[in-house]
């Protein structure tokens, strides 16, 4: 590894995020520490506090990368098809990311800020983007719905899709029988979106 003065601050930050990502993917969402992260870089734990405000800040930057990857997939899915097909494609991409990077995906939703500290705006913007993309498709699907109704629909869909994905990656769908999560997502979207469309026609 290169000596400290051979890396810029931004390079060290990227290395620290990568080190944390590796630990999370290998050890899980609860089995890492500042000492372990610094050790992977060959530095003392105090070095990390010159790069990030605290461990929460480092975790948020890793989670932001995961959300960026998710949003990129969702944006790509939004490019083709009718609203129903696009929303299904978004749900399948959500499942695919949960499968491919389970621990990183879980960390996004399991992490809690210490002392109930507020989440910074730059992070909130990433979570907002996902819902906005869903709301765009819901607006195309149910144009009679107002903004508040679309927000509720988007969050209802997300909560349902997330629940199926979470049960799948935690191997808890087996208790319900041998049903593929893709089939469950398809059924969910078919029935929920059809119901939304009928309500919008009233």
Residue frames as a rotation matrix with the C-alpha (Angstrom) as fourth column:
UNK 1
0.574 0.819 0.000 0.00
0.819 -0.574 0.000 0.00
0.000 0.000 -1.000 0.00
UNK 2
0.005 -0.561 0.828 1.22
0.462 -0.733 -0.500 3.47
0.887 0.384 0.256 -0.81
UNK 3
-0.717 -0.320 -0.620 2.32
0.697 -0.303 -0.650 5.77
0.020 -0.898 0.440 2.00
UNK 4
0.075 0.854 -0.516 -0.18
0.809 -0.354 -0.469 8.23
-0.583 -0.382 -0.717 3.44
UNK 5
-0.067 -0.121 -0.990 1.27
-0.139 -0.982 0.129 11.27
-0.988 0.146 0.049 1.70
UNK 6
-0.969 -0.247 0.027 0.81
-0.021 0.192 0.981 9.53
-0.248 0.950 -0.192 -1.65
UNK 7
-0.387 0.908 0.163 -2.99
0.888 0.319 0.332 9.69
0.250 0.273 -0.929 -1.30
UNK 8
-0.707 0.287 0.646 -5.19
-0.228 -0.958 0.175 12.75
0.669 -0.024 0.743 -1.40
UNK 9
-0.766 0.499 0.405 -7.93
-0.472 -0.010 -0.881 13.20
-0.435 -0.867 0.243 1.17
UNK 10
0.202 0.895 -0.398 -10.55
-0.960 0.099 -0.263 12.23
-0.196 0.435 0.879 -1.41
UNK 11
-0.071 -0.305 -0.950 -8.62
-0.535 0.815 -0.222 9.09
0.842 0.492 -0.221 -2.29
UNK 12
-0.954 -0.300 0.009 -8.39
-0.151 0.456 -0.877 8.14
0.259 -0.838 -0.481 1.38
UNK 13
-0.381 0.896 0.227 -12.12
-0.755 -0.160 -0.636 8.73
-0.534 -0.414 0.737 1.81
UNK 14
0.339 0.491 -0.802 -12.86
-0.889 0.447 -0.102 6.46
0.309 0.747 0.588 -1.14
UNK 15
-0.456 -0.599 -0.658 -10.51
-0.300 0.800 -0.520 3.82
0.838 -0.040 -0.545 0.26
UNK 16
-0.916 0.154 0.371 -12.21
-0.357 0.113 -0.927 3.97
-0.185 -0.982 -0.048 3.66
UNK 17
0.061 0.992 -0.114 -15.66
-0.921 0.012 -0.388 3.57
-0.384 0.129 0.914 2.08
UNK 18
0.221 -0.052 -0.974 -14.39
-0.681 0.706 -0.192 0.62
0.698 0.706 0.121 0.05
UNK 19
-0.805 -0.569 -0.168 -12.86
-0.247 0.580 -0.776 -0.95
0.539 -0.583 -0.607 3.17
UNK 20
-0.604 0.671 0.431 -16.15
-0.592 -0.016 -0.806 -0.62
-0.534 -0.742 0.406 5.03
UNK 21
0.307 0.740 -0.598 -18.06
-0.952 0.246 -0.185 -2.08
0.010 0.626 0.780 2.08
UNK 22
-0.199 -0.477 -0.856 -15.74
-0.452 0.820 -0.352 -5.09
0.870 0.317 -0.378 2.05
UNK 23
-0.967 -0.162 0.199 -16.19
-0.243 0.327 -0.913 -5.64
0.083 -0.931 -0.356 5.79
UNK 24
-0.255 0.954 0.159 -19.96
-0.798 -0.114 -0.592 -5.36
-0.547 -0.278 0.790 5.57
UNK 25
0.364 0.417 -0.833 -20.19
-0.866 0.480 -0.138 -7.80
0.342 0.772 0.536 2.65
UNK 26
-0.337 -0.581 -0.741 -17.91
-0.240 0.814 -0.529 -10.32
0.910 0.000 -0.414 4.37
UNK 27
-0.941 -0.197 -0.274 -18.93
0.210 0.291 -0.933 -9.93
0.263 -0.936 -0.233 8.03
UNK 28
-0.077 0.985 -0.156 -22.46
0.941 0.123 0.316 -8.49
0.330 -0.123 -0.936 7.96
UNK 29
0.228 0.300 0.926 -24.08
0.255 -0.937 0.240 -5.23
0.940 0.182 -0.290 9.02
UNK 30
0.928 0.215 0.305 -23.22
-0.222 -0.338 0.915 -5.48
0.300 -0.916 -0.265 12.73
UNK 31
0.760 -0.650 -0.008 -19.67
0.521 0.600 0.607 -6.80
-0.390 -0.465 0.795 12.68
UNK 32
0.148 -0.762 0.630 -17.36
0.728 -0.347 -0.591 -3.89
0.669 0.546 0.503 11.92
UNK 33
0.625 -0.042 -0.779 -15.57
0.632 -0.559 0.537 -1.17
-0.458 -0.828 -0.323 13.87
UNK 34
0.916 -0.361 -0.177 -13.50
-0.401 -0.855 -0.329 1.93
-0.033 0.372 -0.928 13.24
UNK 35
0.129 -0.923 0.363 -10.42
-0.634 0.204 0.746 -0.05
-0.763 -0.326 -0.559 14.26
UNK 36
0.089 -0.044 0.995 -11.13
0.474 0.880 -0.003 -2.77
-0.876 0.472 0.100 11.68
UNK 37
0.905 0.298 0.304 -11.73
0.407 -0.396 -0.823 -0.24
-0.125 0.868 -0.480 8.92
UNK 38
0.713 -0.693 -0.105 -8.54
-0.685 -0.721 0.101 1.67
-0.146 0.000 -0.989 9.70
UNK 39
0.079 -0.700 0.710 -6.61
-0.323 0.655 0.683 -1.59
-0.943 -0.283 -0.174 9.99
UNK 40
0.500 0.168 0.850 -7.57
0.654 0.570 -0.497 -2.58
-0.568 0.804 0.175 6.44
UNK 41
0.953 -0.133 0.272 -6.06
0.092 -0.728 -0.679 0.72
0.289 0.673 -0.681 5.28
UNK 42
0.159 -0.946 -0.284 -2.92
0.838 0.281 -0.468 0.35
0.522 -0.163 0.837 7.38
UNK 43
-0.397 -0.227 0.889 -3.65
-0.116 -0.949 -0.294 3.46
0.911 -0.220 0.350 9.47
UNK 44
-0.959 0.094 -0.267 -4.69
0.277 0.114 -0.954 4.26
-0.060 -0.989 -0.135 13.02
UNK 45
-0.127 0.992 0.002 -8.40
0.991 0.127 -0.037 4.69
-0.037 -0.003 -0.999 13.90
UNK 46
0.019 0.117 -0.993 -7.84
0.411 -0.906 -0.099 8.40
-0.912 -0.406 -0.065 14.48
UNK 47
-0.911 -0.409 -0.049 -7.09
0.106 -0.347 0.932 8.87
-0.398 0.844 0.360 10.80
UNK 48
-0.493 0.787 0.371 -10.72
0.828 0.293 0.479 8.17
0.268 0.543 -0.796 9.92
UNK 49
0.348 0.663 -0.662 -11.86
0.842 -0.532 -0.090 11.13
-0.413 -0.526 -0.744 12.00
UNK 50
-0.460 -0.501 -0.733 -9.81
-0.010 -0.823 0.568 13.41
-0.888 0.268 0.374 9.77
UNK 51
-0.996 0.075 0.055 -11.82
0.066 0.151 0.986 12.10
0.066 0.986 -0.155 6.82
UNK 52
-0.199 0.978 -0.067 -15.32
0.370 0.138 0.919 11.74
0.908 0.158 -0.389 8.27
UNK 53
0.008 0.283 0.959 -17.20
-0.700 -0.683 0.208 13.44
0.714 -0.673 0.193 11.10
UNK 54
-0.218 -0.017 0.976 -17.80
-0.823 0.540 -0.175 10.10
-0.524 -0.841 -0.132 12.81
UNK 55
-0.867 -0.110 0.487 -18.66
0.067 0.941 0.332 6.49
-0.495 0.321 -0.808 12.01
UNK 56
0.147 0.986 0.084 -22.23
0.422 0.014 -0.906 7.49
-0.895 0.169 -0.414 11.12
UNK 57
0.382 -0.062 -0.922 -20.86
-0.625 -0.753 -0.208 9.84
-0.681 0.656 -0.326 8.47
UNK 58
-0.695 -0.693 -0.190 -18.77
-0.640 0.476 0.604 7.04
-0.328 0.541 -0.774 6.95
UNK 59
-0.623 0.537 0.568 -21.74
0.433 0.842 -0.322 4.65
-0.651 0.045 -0.757 6.95
UNK 60
0.402 0.811 -0.424 -23.93
0.071 -0.490 -0.869 7.28
-0.913 0.319 -0.255 5.28
UNK 61
-0.008 -0.474 -0.880 -21.37
-0.883 -0.409 0.229 7.71
-0.469 0.780 -0.415 2.50
UNK 62
-0.943 -0.264 0.203 -21.33
-0.165 0.900 0.403 3.96
-0.289 0.346 -0.893 1.91
UNK 63
-0.259 0.931 0.257 -25.12
0.557 0.361 -0.748 3.82
-0.789 -0.051 -0.612 1.99
UNK 64
0.298 0.316 -0.901 -25.21
-0.442 -0.791 -0.423 6.73
-0.846 0.524 -0.096 -0.47
UNK 65
-0.641 -0.590 -0.490 -23.15
-0.723 0.251 0.644 4.65
-0.257 0.767 -0.588 -2.90
UNK 66
-0.835 0.396 0.383 -25.62
0.383 0.917 -0.114 1.79
-0.396 0.052 -0.917 -2.55
UNK 67
0.163 0.937 -0.309 -28.54
0.340 -0.348 -0.874 4.15
-0.926 0.038 -0.375 -3.15
UNK 68
-0.062 -0.268 -0.961 -26.75
-0.762 -0.610 0.219 5.61
-0.645 0.746 -0.166 -6.18
UNK 69
-0.951 -0.307 -0.036 -26.42
-0.268 0.761 0.591 2.10
-0.154 0.572 -0.806 -7.60
UNK 70
-0.467 0.860 0.208 -30.09
0.651 0.493 -0.577 1.41
-0.599 -0.134 -0.790 -6.91
UNK 71
0.261 0.588 -0.765 -31.20
-0.068 -0.780 -0.623 4.71
-0.963 0.215 -0.164 -8.44
UNK 72
-0.517 -0.512 -0.686 -29.11
-0.734 -0.147 0.663 4.06
-0.440 0.846 -0.300 -11.55
UNK 73
-0.951 0.209 0.229 -30.93
0.273 0.914 0.299 0.75
-0.147 0.347 -0.926 -12.03
UNK 74
-0.094 0.975 -0.203 -34.31
0.635 -0.099 -0.766 2.37
-0.767 -0.201 -0.609 -11.41
UNK 75
0.023 0.033 -0.999 -33.51
-0.483 -0.875 -0.039 5.19
-0.876 0.483 -0.004 -13.86
UNK 76
-0.862 -0.390 -0.323 -32.56
-0.471 0.384 0.794 2.65
-0.186 0.837 -0.515 -16.50
UNK 77
-0.723 0.650 0.235 -35.76
0.621 0.760 -0.194 0.68
-0.304 0.006 -0.953 -15.91
UNK 78
-0.011 0.770 -0.638 -37.78
0.259 -0.614 -0.746 3.88
-0.966 -0.174 -0.193 -16.35
UNK 79
-0.597 -0.401 -0.695 -36.70
-0.424 -0.578 0.697 4.26
-0.681 0.711 0.175 -19.95
UNK 80
-0.847 0.197 -0.493 -38.93
-0.397 0.382 0.835 1.74
0.353 0.903 -0.246 -21.71
UNK 81
-0.714 0.607 -0.348 -42.51
0.582 0.791 0.187 0.47
0.389 -0.069 -0.919 -21.68
UNK 82
0.152 0.858 0.491 -45.85
0.036 -0.502 0.864 1.42
0.988 -0.114 -0.107 -20.21
UNK 83
-0.001 -0.187 0.982 -46.12
-0.860 -0.501 -0.096 2.45
0.510 -0.845 -0.160 -16.53
UNK 84
0.854 0.352 0.383 -47.10
-0.501 0.755 0.423 -1.06
-0.140 -0.553 0.821 -15.37
UNK 85
0.790 -0.599 -0.133 -44.11
0.432 0.697 -0.573 -2.63
0.436 0.395 0.809 -17.14
UNK 86
0.026 -0.809 0.588 -41.76
-0.150 -0.585 -0.797 0.08
0.988 -0.067 -0.137 -15.87
UNK 87
0.257 0.122 0.959 -42.89
-0.938 -0.207 0.278 -0.29
0.232 -0.971 0.061 -12.25
UNK 88
0.991 0.049 0.122 -42.43
-0.072 0.978 0.196 -4.05
-0.109 -0.203 0.973 -12.49
UNK 89
0.488 -0.871 0.049 -38.94
0.415 0.183 -0.892 -3.56
0.768 0.456 0.450 -13.92
UNK 90
0.007 -0.445 0.896 -38.12
-0.627 -0.700 -0.342 -1.20
0.779 -0.559 -0.284 -11.04
UNK 91
0.654 0.313 0.689 -39.31
-0.749 0.401 0.528 -3.79
-0.111 -0.861 0.497 -8.52
UNK 92
0.944 -0.325 -0.045 -37.23
0.303 0.917 -0.260 -6.52
0.126 0.232 0.965 -10.16
UNK 93
0.178 -0.914 0.366 -34.14
0.095 -0.354 -0.930 -4.27
0.980 0.200 0.024 -10.09
UNK 94
0.225 -0.011 0.974 -34.76
-0.898 -0.391 0.203 -3.63
0.379 -0.920 -0.098 -6.39
UNK 95
0.918 0.151 0.367 -34.85
-0.288 0.891 0.352 -7.40
-0.273 -0.429 0.861 -5.82
UNK 96
0.739 -0.674 -0.028 -31.75
0.391 0.462 -0.796 -7.93
0.549 0.577 0.605 -7.95
UNK 97
0.014 -0.746 0.666 -29.70
-0.424 -0.607 -0.672 -5.45
0.905 -0.273 -0.325 -5.94
UNK 98
0.441 0.220 0.870 -30.92
-0.897 0.123 0.424 -7.01
-0.014 -0.968 0.252 -2.69
UNK 99
0.990 -0.069 0.122 -29.74
0.074 0.997 -0.037 -10.41
-0.119 0.045 0.992 -3.94
UNK 100
0.564 -0.811 0.154 -26.41
0.402 0.108 -0.909 -9.30
0.721 0.575 0.387 -5.36
UNK 101
-0.558 -0.740 0.376 -25.36
0.047 -0.480 -0.876 -7.06
0.828 -0.471 0.303 -2.46
UNK 102
0.262 0.831 -0.491 -27.52
0.543 0.294 0.787 -8.26
0.798 -0.472 -0.375 0.40
UNK 103
0.008 -0.293 -0.956 -25.50
0.992 -0.118 0.045 -6.89
-0.126 -0.949 0.290 3.31
UNK 104
-0.934 -0.356 0.004 -24.99
0.352 -0.920 0.176 -3.46
-0.059 0.166 0.984 1.72
UNK 105
-0.418 0.872 0.254 -28.70
0.036 -0.263 0.964 -3.30
0.908 0.412 0.079 0.88
UNK 106
0.334 0.546 -0.768 -29.61
0.765 0.319 0.559 -4.27
0.551 -0.775 -0.311 4.46
UNK 107
-0.475 -0.610 -0.635 -27.26
0.865 -0.458 -0.206 -1.65
-0.165 -0.647 0.745 5.90
UNK 108
-0.790 0.230 0.568 -29.15
0.109 -0.859 0.499 1.13
0.603 0.457 0.654 4.11
UNK 109
0.104 0.979 0.174 -32.27
-0.216 -0.148 0.965 0.26
0.971 -0.138 0.197 6.09
UNK 110
0.489 0.065 -0.870 -30.81
0.707 0.555 0.439 -1.03
0.511 -0.829 0.226 9.36
UNK 111
-0.570 -0.819 -0.063 -28.51
0.709 -0.451 -0.542 1.89
0.415 -0.354 0.838 10.14
UNK 112
0.687 0.721 -0.091 -29.73
0.653 -0.557 0.513 4.38
0.319 -0.412 -0.854 12.74
UNK 113
0.073 -0.655 0.752 -28.01
0.014 -0.753 -0.658 7.69
0.997 0.059 -0.046 13.46
UNK 114
-0.432 -0.318 -0.844 -26.47
0.823 0.244 -0.512 7.97
0.369 -0.916 0.156 16.93
UNK 115
-0.711 0.154 -0.686 -28.32
0.453 -0.647 -0.614 10.22
-0.538 -0.747 0.390 19.39
UNK 116
0.275 0.918 0.288 -31.14
0.804 -0.055 -0.592 10.67
-0.527 0.394 -0.753 16.85
UNK 117
-0.493 -0.540 -0.682 -28.95
0.028 -0.793 0.608 13.03
-0.869 0.281 0.407 14.80
UNK 118
0.543 0.739 -0.398 -30.65
-0.363 -0.221 -0.905 14.37
-0.757 0.636 0.148 11.66
UNK 119
0.156 -0.428 0.890 -29.84
0.775 0.612 0.158 12.78
-0.612 0.666 0.427 8.33
UNK 120
-0.530 -0.442 -0.724 -28.09
0.006 -0.856 0.518 15.30
-0.848 0.270 0.456 6.01
UNK 121
0.364 0.756 -0.544 -29.93
-0.502 -0.333 -0.798 16.69
-0.784 0.564 0.258 2.99
UNK 122
-0.232 -0.517 -0.824 -27.46
-0.973 0.116 0.201 15.22
-0.008 0.848 -0.530 0.49
UNK 123
-0.982 -0.080 0.170 -28.46
-0.097 0.990 -0.099 11.76
-0.161 -0.114 -0.980 1.72
UNK 124
-0.232 0.972 0.035 -32.20
0.083 0.056 -0.995 12.46
-0.969 -0.228 -0.094 1.88
UNK 125
0.035 0.203 -0.979 -32.05
-0.869 -0.477 -0.130 13.58
-0.493 0.855 0.160 -1.77
UNK 126
-0.796 -0.407 -0.448 -31.00
-0.582 0.719 0.380 10.08
0.167 0.563 -0.809 -2.77
UNK 127
-0.798 0.575 0.180 -33.91
0.400 0.729 -0.556 8.40
-0.451 -0.372 -0.811 -1.02
UNK 128
-0.037 0.807 -0.589 -36.30
-0.216 -0.582 -0.784 11.01
-0.976 0.098 0.196 -2.42
UNK 129
-0.478 -0.220 -0.850 -35.14
-0.848 -0.137 0.512 10.29
-0.230 0.966 -0.121 -5.97
UNK 130
-0.995 0.091 0.027 -36.30
0.094 0.977 0.193 6.68
-0.009 0.195 -0.981 -5.78
UNK 131
-0.340 0.932 -0.122 -39.81
0.579 0.105 -0.809 7.68
-0.741 -0.346 -0.576 -4.71
UNK 132
-0.096 0.283 -0.954 -39.99
-0.496 -0.845 -0.201 10.47
-0.863 0.454 0.221 -7.29
UNK 133
-0.818 -0.247 -0.519 -39.31
-0.575 0.348 0.740 8.01
-0.002 0.904 -0.427 -10.10
UNK 134
-0.809 0.587 0.029 -42.08
0.575 0.801 -0.168 5.74
-0.122 -0.120 -0.985 -8.85
UNK 135
-0.157 0.784 -0.601 -44.45
0.305 -0.540 -0.784 8.71
-0.939 -0.306 -0.155 -8.53
UNK 136
-0.530 -0.080 -0.845 -43.78
-0.697 -0.526 0.487 9.73
-0.483 0.847 0.223 -12.15
UNK 137
-0.938 0.156 -0.309 -44.97
-0.085 0.762 0.643 6.32
0.336 0.629 -0.701 -13.33
UNK 138
-0.559 0.780 -0.282 -47.96
0.738 0.312 -0.598 6.39
-0.378 -0.542 -0.750 -10.99
UNK 139
-0.293 0.416 -0.861 -48.91
-0.244 -0.903 -0.353 9.77
-0.925 0.107 0.366 -12.43
UNK 140
-0.703 -0.010 -0.712 -48.87
-0.711 0.056 0.701 8.21
0.033 0.998 -0.046 -15.90
UNK 141
-0.892 0.332 -0.307 -50.85
0.302 0.943 0.143 5.20
0.337 0.035 -0.941 -14.65
UNK 142
0.024 0.896 -0.443 -53.43
0.999 -0.033 -0.013 7.07
-0.027 -0.442 -0.896 -12.54
UNK 143
-0.657 -0.386 0.648 -53.45
0.508 -0.861 0.002 10.67
0.557 0.330 0.762 -13.86
UNK 144
0.289 0.854 0.432 -56.54
0.101 -0.476 0.874 11.50
0.952 -0.209 -0.224 -11.79
UNK 145
0.483 -0.161 -0.861 -54.63
0.862 0.263 0.434 10.96
0.157 -0.951 0.266 -8.53
UNK 146
0.893 -0.214 0.397 -53.34
-0.238 -0.971 0.013 14.07
0.382 -0.106 -0.918 -6.77
UNK 147
0.026 -0.999 0.025 -49.80
-0.533 -0.035 -0.846 14.47
0.846 0.008 -0.533 -5.46
UNK 148
-0.248 -0.089 0.965 -50.62
-0.959 0.166 -0.231 13.27
-0.140 -0.982 -0.126 -1.94
UNK 149
0.749 0.578 0.324 -52.35
-0.509 0.815 -0.276 10.18
-0.424 0.042 0.905 -3.28
UNK 150
0.720 -0.553 -0.419 -49.36
-0.199 0.415 -0.888 9.38
0.665 0.723 0.189 -5.49
UNK 151
-0.236 -0.829 0.506 -47.02
-0.799 -0.131 -0.587 9.76
0.553 -0.543 -0.632 -2.52
UNK 152
0.082 0.355 0.931 -49.10
-0.844 0.522 -0.125 7.30
-0.531 -0.775 0.342 -0.50
UNK 153
0.952 0.284 -0.117 -49.27
-0.296 0.748 -0.594 4.87
-0.081 0.600 0.796 -3.44
UNK 154
0.383 -0.888 -0.257 -45.49
-0.429 0.075 -0.900 5.05
0.818 0.455 -0.352 -3.99
UNK 155
-0.426 -0.574 0.699 -44.71
-0.871 0.052 -0.488 4.37
0.244 -0.817 -0.523 -0.34
UNK 156
0.430 0.634 0.643 -47.26
-0.698 0.685 -0.208 1.58
-0.573 -0.359 0.737 -0.14
UNK 157
0.915 -0.148 -0.374 -45.68
-0.219 0.597 -0.772 -0.06
0.337 0.789 0.514 -3.16
UNK 158
-0.009 -0.998 0.060 -42.17
-0.593 -0.043 -0.804 0.41
0.805 -0.043 -0.592 -1.80
UNK 159
-0.205 -0.044 0.978 -43.11
-0.957 0.217 -0.191 -1.02
-0.203 -0.975 -0.087 1.61
UNK 160
0.740 0.565 0.366 -44.68
-0.463 0.822 -0.332 -4.06
-0.488 0.076 0.869 -0.01
UNK 161
0.767 -0.534 -0.355 -41.83
-0.181 0.350 -0.919 -4.65
0.615 0.770 0.172 -2.47
UNK 162
-0.158 -0.871 0.466 -39.25
-0.788 -0.173 -0.591 -4.14
0.595 -0.461 -0.659 0.27
UNK 163
0.157 0.288 0.945 -41.02
-0.883 0.470 0.003 -6.62
-0.443 -0.834 0.328 2.53
UNK 164
0.980 0.199 0.017 -40.98
-0.163 0.848 -0.504 -9.34
-0.114 0.491 0.863 -0.12
UNK 165
0.460 -0.879 -0.123 -37.30
-0.239 0.010 -0.971 -8.68
0.855 0.476 -0.205 -0.87
UNK 166
-0.165 -0.520 0.838 -36.37
-0.945 -0.160 -0.285 -8.68
0.282 -0.839 -0.465 2.82
UNK 167
0.518 0.422 0.744 -38.16
-0.634 0.774 0.003 -11.97
-0.575 -0.473 0.668 3.49
UNK 168
0.962 -0.170 -0.213 -36.45
-0.066 0.613 -0.787 -13.45
0.264 0.772 0.578 0.44
UNK 169
0.178 -0.983 0.046 -32.87
-0.387 -0.112 -0.915 -12.48
0.905 0.145 -0.400 1.34
UNK 170
-0.343 -0.247 0.906 -33.44
-0.939 0.070 -0.337 -13.63
0.020 -0.966 -0.256 4.94
UNK 171
-0.802 0.008 -0.598 -34.75
-0.197 0.940 0.277 -17.00
0.565 0.340 -0.752 3.65
UNK 172
-0.820 0.550 0.159 -38.08
-0.140 0.078 -0.987 -16.52
-0.555 -0.832 0.013 5.39
UNK 173
-0.215 0.762 -0.611 -40.32
-0.976 -0.187 0.111 -17.01
-0.030 0.621 0.784 2.37
UNK 174
-0.790 -0.167 -0.591 -39.92
-0.291 0.949 0.120 -20.78
0.540 0.267 -0.798 2.70
UNK 175
-0.871 0.484 0.082 -42.53
0.093 0.327 -0.940 -20.89
-0.482 -0.812 -0.330 5.46
UNK 176
-0.058 0.886 -0.460 -45.11
-0.606 -0.398 -0.689 -19.75
-0.793 0.239 0.560 2.90
UNK 177
0.640 0.256 0.725 -44.23
0.299 0.786 -0.542 -22.50
-0.708 0.563 0.426 0.42
UNK 178
-0.362 -0.858 0.364 -42.16
0.628 0.065 0.775 -22.62
-0.689 0.509 0.516 -2.73
UNK 179
0.755 0.581 0.305 -43.14
0.635 -0.531 -0.561 -19.34
-0.164 0.617 -0.769 -4.39
UNK 180
-0.236 -0.898 0.371 -40.53
0.949 -0.295 -0.113 -17.27
0.211 0.326 0.922 -6.23
UNK 181
-0.279 0.096 -0.955 -40.21
0.516 -0.824 -0.233 -13.65
-0.810 -0.558 0.181 -5.11
UNK 182
-0.982 -0.078 -0.173 -40.53
-0.104 -0.541 0.835 -12.56
-0.158 0.838 0.523 -8.75
UNK 183
-0.534 0.844 -0.041 -43.97
0.534 0.374 0.758 -14.16
0.655 0.383 -0.651 -8.92
UNK 184
-0.012 0.504 -0.863 -44.97
0.969 -0.207 -0.134 -12.43
-0.246 -0.838 -0.486 -5.69
UNK 185
-0.623 -0.281 -0.729 -43.79
0.169 -0.959 0.226 -9.05
-0.763 0.018 0.646 -6.98
UNK 186
-0.956 0.288 0.052 -45.66
0.022 -0.109 0.994 -9.56
0.292 0.951 0.098 -10.24
UNK 187
-0.229 0.918 -0.324 -48.85
0.837 0.355 0.415 -10.48
0.496 -0.176 -0.850 -8.39
UNK 188
-0.187 0.083 -0.979 -48.49
0.772 -0.603 -0.198 -7.54
-0.607 -0.793 0.049 -6.02
UNK 189
-0.812 -0.224 -0.539 -48.06
-0.069 -0.880 0.469 -5.02
-0.580 0.418 0.699 -8.81
UNK 190
-0.818 0.568 0.095 -50.78
0.269 0.231 0.935 -6.50
0.509 0.790 -0.342 -11.02
UNK 191
-0.041 0.884 -0.465 -53.38
0.928 0.206 0.310 -6.37
0.369 -0.419 -0.830 -8.27
UNK 192
-0.133 -0.028 -0.991 -52.34
0.712 -0.698 -0.076 -3.13
-0.689 -0.716 0.112 -6.56
UNK 193
-0.890 -0.264 -0.371 -51.94
-0.034 -0.774 0.633 -1.10
-0.454 0.576 0.680 -9.73
UNK 194
-0.673 0.728 0.131 -55.18
0.417 0.227 0.880 -2.45
0.611 0.647 -0.456 -11.18
UNK 195
0.076 0.688 -0.722 -56.93
0.997 -0.065 0.043 -1.42
-0.017 -0.723 -0.690 -7.98
UNK 196
-0.439 -0.319 -0.840 -55.37
0.387 -0.911 0.144 2.06
-0.811 -0.262 0.523 -8.15
UNK 197
-0.997 0.060 0.058 -56.52
0.033 -0.346 0.938 2.43
0.077 0.936 0.343 -11.75
UNK 198
-0.299 0.950 -0.096 -60.09
0.752 0.296 0.590 1.44
0.588 0.104 -0.802 -10.85
UNK 199
0.069 0.282 -0.957 -60.14
0.877 -0.474 -0.076 3.93
-0.475 -0.834 -0.280 -7.98
UNK 200
-0.720 -0.458 -0.521 -58.85
0.189 -0.852 0.488 6.63
-0.668 0.253 0.700 -10.33
UNK 201
-0.864 0.431 0.262 -61.72
0.287 -0.007 0.958 6.03
0.414 0.902 -0.118 -12.73
UNK 202
-0.143 0.867 -0.478 -64.39
0.989 0.138 -0.044 6.72
0.028 -0.479 -0.877 -10.10
